[in-house]
């Protein structure tokens, strides 16, 4: 038994030499197919055993007959191992190629469909990740297409809304210049009205551009929901009386919130303006403010009597440029008010939603309550 440690030593040295040679070969072939790497690994395994055997034989620990037997066994093992490695490598490469073709399809604008053939656990996980990525890319492309469509509509609508008053301003200014205006003061008042409307439209565009660029600067301060509604109602009251609309206070709780008062007043003002313009004469616009069901949010609601919004239009209500109909008259606006509402509310880590109710629709703004 004294020669057993020597046998182990010689076997280890022979196997280590084969393993070192295999590592060098794997490094040289690291950019080749996985089938080649598997073949090299299988070859190194058999070569390590053979190298150890030969090292022991040279030390005269094996008889010539035993050496022949062991060598033959190693040779048969090498043939089977290499063949198995080649088959396994081709199987893995085939499934990898199928996965590559499937990945190329969604990279070119399509959707990813995982190959139906079975694969290893690693390739299966990769397929699942690619499928999830494909779904995200598809959603991103759909959002991009919707955004591009809304931009084109917005440009068309803004162009129309600017062209109409500008043409009127030009005609009135020419009439005043030529002395052809029968009532100059009325012309001047009309010009002032159109200029104010254009200035408001430009202000909305500037506000929307800041929201989209992420440069909207907020100055949060602690206030309450009843104070916010009070400021918004003071501004919307005259317009409501002019249109014969009744402003009704349903239930307004004084819930503390920490928001930018100016921006949030603009949100509520836009919602009230939209509700007043959408409600027929002698209709009602109801406001409410109450705690959310979770107890950590405040829900501010403006409910009109417009008759409701078609279900297929509800997801587009807060989209830039949406107006709800094909109107192009000045009262319809540029379709920016509700988009600004959503942008400002989301900047406050809240959400803006719309739902149909009996006789009209309700716009709900959910905001986190103030802490402490």
C-alpha positions in Angstrom: 0.0 0.0 0.0 3.0 2.3 0.2 2.9 2.9 -3.6 -0.7 4.1 -3.5 0.2 7.8 -2.7 2.7 7.7 -5.6 0.1 6.3 -7.9 -2.3 9.1 -6.8 0.5 11.7 -7.3 1.4 10.5 -10.8 -2.3 10.3 -11.8 -2.9 13.8 -10.5 0.0 15.2 -12.4 -1.0 13.6 -15.7 -4.6 14.7 -15.3 -3.5 18.2 -14.4 -1.4 18.5 -17.5 -4.4 17.4 -19.6 -6.6 19.9 -17.8 -4.2 22.7 -18.3 -3.9 21.9 -22.0 -7.8 21.8 -22.2 -8.1 25.2 -20.6 -5.6 26.7 -23.1 -7.6 25.1 -26.0 -10.9 26.4 -24.6 -9.5 29.9 -24.3 -8.3 29.8 -27.9 -11.7 28.5 -29.1 -13.8 30.7 -26.7 -15.5 32.5 -29.6 -16.5 29.3 -31.4 -19.7 27.3 -31.1 -20.8 25.7 -27.8 -20.7 22.4 -29.6 -16.9 22.8 -30.0 -16.6 23.7 -26.3 -18.5 20.7 -25.2 -16.4 18.4 -27.4 -13.2 19.9 -25.9 -14.6 19.4 -22.4 -15.4 15.7 -23.2 -12.0 15.2 -24.7 -10.2 16.7 -21.7 -12.1 14.4 -19.4 -11.0 11.3 -21.3 -7.5 12.7 -21.9 -7.0 13.4 -18.2 -7.8 9.8 -17.4 -5.5 8.5 -20.1 -2.7 10.9 -19.2 -2.9 9.7 -15.6 -2.8 6.1 -16.6 0.2 6.6 -18.9 2.0 8.5 -16.1 1.4 5.6 -13.7 2.5 3.1 -16.4 5.8 4.9 -17.0 6.4 4.7 -13.3 6.2 0.9 -13.7 3.1 0.5 -11.5 1.1 -1.2 -14.3 1.9 -4.3 -16.3 1.9 -4.2 -20.1 -1.3 -6.2 -20.2 -3.0 -3.9 -17.7 -1.8 -0.9 -19.6 -3.3 -2.2 -22.8 -6.6 -2.9 -21.1 -6.9 0.5 -19.5 -5.9 2.2 -22.7 -8.5 0.3 -24.7 -11.2 1.3 -22.1 -10.1 4.9 -22.3 -10.2 4.9 -26.1 -13.8 3.5 -26.1 -14.8 6.0 -23.5 -13.3 8.8 -25.6 -15.2 7.7 -28.7 -18.6 7.6 -26.8 -17.9 10.8 -24.9 -16.9 12.7 -28.0 -19.9 11.4 -29.9 -22.3 12.3 -27.0 -20.7 15.8 -26.7 -21.1 16.4 -30.4 -24.8 15.4 -30.4 -25.5 17.5 -27.2 -23.6 20.4 -28.8 -25.6 20.2 -32.0 -28.9 20.0 -30.0 -28.0 23.1 -28.0 -26.8 25.0 -31.0 -30.0 24.2 -32.9 -32.2 25.5 -30.2 -29.9 28.6 -29.8 -30.2 29.3 -33.5 -34.0 29.0 -33.3 -34.0 31.4 -30.4 -31.8 33.8 -32.3 -34.2 33.8 -35.3 -37.2 34.3 -33.0 -35.4 37.2 -31.2 -34.5 38.8 -34.6 -38.2 38.9 -35.5 -39.3 41.2 -32.7 -36.1 43.2 -33.0 -37.3 44.1 -36.5 -40.6 45.4 -35.3 -42.5 42.2 -34.8 -43.4 40.3 -31.7 -41.4 37.5 -30.1 -42.7 34.0 -30.3 -40.7 31.4 -28.4 -39.6 28.3 -30.4 -41.9 25.3 -29.8 -39.0 22.9 -29.6 -37.8 22.0 -26.0 -34.7 23.8 -24.7 -32.5 23.8 -21.7 -33.6 25.6 -18.5 -31.2 28.5 -19.3 -32.5 28.9 -22.8 -36.1 28.6 -21.5 -35.5 31.4 -19.0 -34.0 33.5 -21.8 -37.1 32.9 -23.9 -39.3 34.0 -21.1 -37.2 37.2 -20.6 -37.3 37.9 -24.4 -41.1 37.4 -24.4 -41.5 39.9 -21.5 -39.2 42.3 -23.3 -41.1 41.9 -26.5 -44.4 42.8 -24.7 -42.8 45.9 -23.2 -41.5 47.0 -26.6 -44.9 46.4 -28.2 -46.5 48.6 -25.6 -43.8 51.2 -26.1 -44.4 51.2 -29.8 -48.1 51.5 -29.3 -47.6 54.4 -27.0 -45.2 56.0 -29.4 -47.7 55.6 -32.3 -50.5 57.0 -30.1 -48.3 60.0 -29.1 -47.3 60.6 -32.7 -50.9 60.6 -33.8 -51.9 63.0 -31.0 -49.0 65.3 -32.0 -50.2 65.3 -35.6 -53.7 66.1 -34.5 -52.5 68.7 -32.1 -50.5 70.5 -34.8 -53.5 70.4 -37.2 -55.9 71.7 -34.5 -53.5 74.3 -33.2 -52.9 75.5 -36.8 -56.6 75.9 -37.3 -57.3 77.5 -33.9 -54.5 80.0 -34.6 -55.4 80.7 -38.2 -59.0 81.6 -37.5 -58.5 84.3 -34.9 -55.4 85.6 -36.7 -57.4 86.0 -39.9 -60.1 87.9 -37.9 -57.5 90.1 -36.2 -56.0 90.9 -39.6 -59.4 91.8 -41.1 -60.4 94.0 -38.1 -57.1 95.7 -38.0 -57.3 96.5 -41.8 -60.8 97.8 -41.3 -59.6 100.1 -38.5 -56.6 101.2 -40.5 -58.8 102.0 -43.5 -61.4 103.8 -41.4 -64.0 101.3 -42.6 -65.0 100.1 -39.1 -68.5 101.4 -38.2 -67.9 100.9 -34.5 -64.2 101.1 -33.7 -64.6 100.6 -30.0 -66.5 97.3 -30.6 -63.7 96.2 -33.0 -61.1 97.0 -30.4 -62.9 95.0 -27.7 -63.1 92.1 -30.1 -59.4 92.3 -30.9 -58.7 92.4 -27.1 -60.8 89.2 -26.6 -59.0 87.4 -29.4 -55.6 88.4 -28.2 -56.5 87.2 -24.7 -57.6 83.8 -26.1 -54.4 83.5 -28.2 -52.4 84.4 -25.1 -54.2 81.7 -23.1 -53.6 79.1 -25.9 -49.8 80.0 -26.0 -49.7 79.7 -22.2 -51.3 76.2 -22.4 -48.7 75.1 -25.0 -45.9 76.4 -22.8 -47.2 74.6 -19.8 -47.7 71.4 -21.7 -44.1 71.6 -23.1 -42.7 72.0 -19.6 -44.7 68.9 -18.4 -43.5 66.8 -21.3 -39.9 68.0 -20.8 -40.1 67.2 -17.1 -39.2 70.8 -16.2 -42.4 71.7 -14.4 -41.3 73.4 -11.2 -43.5 72.8 -8.2 -43.5 74.7 -4.9 -45.5 72.4 -2.6 -47.2 73.9 0.5 -49.6 72.5 3.0 -53.2 73.4 2.2 -56.7 71.8 2.3 -59.0 70.6 -0.4 -61.8 73.0 0.5 -59.3 76.0 0.0 -58.3 74.6 -3.4 -61.9 74.3 -4.5 -62.7 77.8 -3.1 -60.0 79.4 -5.3 -61.1 77.5 -8.4 -64.8 78.3 -7.9 -64.1 82.0 -7.5 -62.6 82.0 -11.0 -65.2 79.7 -12.6 -68.3 81.3 -11.0 -68.7 84.1 -13.6 -68.4 81.8 -16.5 -70.9 79.4 -15.0 -73.4 82.2 -14.5 -72.8 83.4 -18.1 -73.7 79.9 -19.4 -76.6 79.4 -17.0 -74.9 76.6 -15.2 -75.5 75.8 -11.5 -72.4 75.0 -9.4 -73.4 72.6 -6.7 -71.2 71.6 -3.7 -71.9 68.0 -3.1 -69.5 67.2 -0.3 -66.3 69.0 0.2 -64.1 67.9 3.1 -61.2 69.9 4.3 -58.5 67.3 3.8 -54.9 68.4 4.2 -52.7 68.0 1.2 -49.3 69.2 0.2 -49.4 70.6 -3.3 -48.5 73.5 -5.4 -51.5 75.7 -4.8 -51.2 77.6 -8.1 -50.8 74.5 -10.3 -53.6 72.6 -8.5 -55.9 75.5 -8.8 -55.2 75.4 -12.5 -56.1 71.7 -12.5 -59.5 72.3 -10.8 -60.1 75.4 -13.0 -59.5 73.4 -16.2 -61.9 70.6 -14.9 -64.6 73.2 -14.0 -64.1 75.0 -17.3 -64.4 71.7 -19.2 -67.5 70.7 -17.2 -69.2 74.1 -17.7 -68.6 74.1 -21.5 -69.9 70.5 -21.8 -73.0 71.0 -19.7 -76.1 72.4 -21.4 -77.8 75.5 -20.1 -79.6 75.2 -16.8 -77.6 72.1 -16.0 -75.5 71.4 -12.9 -71.8 70.9 -12.2 -71.2 69.2 -8.8 -67.9 69.3 -6.9 -66.8 67.0 -4.1 -63.7 66.3 -2.0 -63.5 63.3 0.3 -61.0 60.8 1.5 -60.1 57.7 -0.6 -61.0 54.3 0.5 -57.4 53.6 1.6 -57.6 56.6 4.0 -54.2 58.0 2.7 -55.5 59.8 -0.4 -57.9 62.7 -1.1 -60.3 62.4 -4.1 -61.4 65.7 -5.7 -64.3 65.2 -8.1 -66.0 67.4 -10.7 -69.2 66.0 -12.1 -71.0 67.5 -15.1 -74.3 66.9 -17.0 -72.9 66.4 -20.4 -74.7 63.1 -21.0 -71.6 60.9 -20.8 -68.6 60.1 -22.9 -68.6 57.1 -25.3 -66.8 54.2 -23.7 -64.3 53.9 -26.6 -63.3 57.5 -26.0 -62.7 57.3 -22.2 -59.1 56.1 -22.5 -58.3 59.1 -24.8 -59.8 61.8 -22.7 -56.5 63.0 -21.1 -54.6 62.6 -24.4 -53.1 65.8 -25.8 -55.3 67.3 -28.5 -58.4 65.3 -27.6 -61.7 67.2 -27.8 -64.3 64.6 -27.9 -65.9 65.7 -31.2 -65.0 67.1 -34.6 -65.7 70.7 -33.5 -63.2 73.3 -34.6 -65.0 76.3 -33.2 -63.2 78.5 -30.7 -65.1 77.3 -27.6 -63.9 73.8 -28.2 -60.4 74.9 -27.3 -57.1 73.4 -28.4 -57.6 70.1 -26.5 -54.8 70.9 -24.0 -56.7 71.4 -20.8 -57.2 67.8 -19.8 -53.7 66.9 -20.9 -52.3 69.6 -18.6 -54.5 68.3 -15.8 -53.0 64.8 -16.1 -49.5 66.2 -16.3 -49.8 68.4 -13.2 -51.6 65.7 -11.2 -49.0 63.0 -12.0 -46.2 65.5 -11.1 -47.8 65.5 -7.6 -47.6 61.7 -7.6 -51.4 61.5 -8.0 -53.6 60.3 -10.8 -56.5 61.7 -12.9 -59.4 59.5 -14.0 -62.7 59.9 -15.7 -65.8 57.7 -15.5 -69.4 57.9 -16.7 -72.1 58.5 -14.2 -75.9 59.0 -14.5 -76.5 61.9 -16.8 -72.8 62.9 -17.3 -69.3 62.0 -16.3 -67.1 62.5 -13.3 -63.5 63.6 -13.4 -61.6 62.4 -10.3 -58.2 63.7 -9.1 -56.6 61.5 -6.5 -53.8 63.1 -4.4 -51.8 61.8 -1.4 -52.7 63.4 1.8 -50.2 65.5 3.8 -48.2 63.7 6.4 -48.1 64.7 10.0 
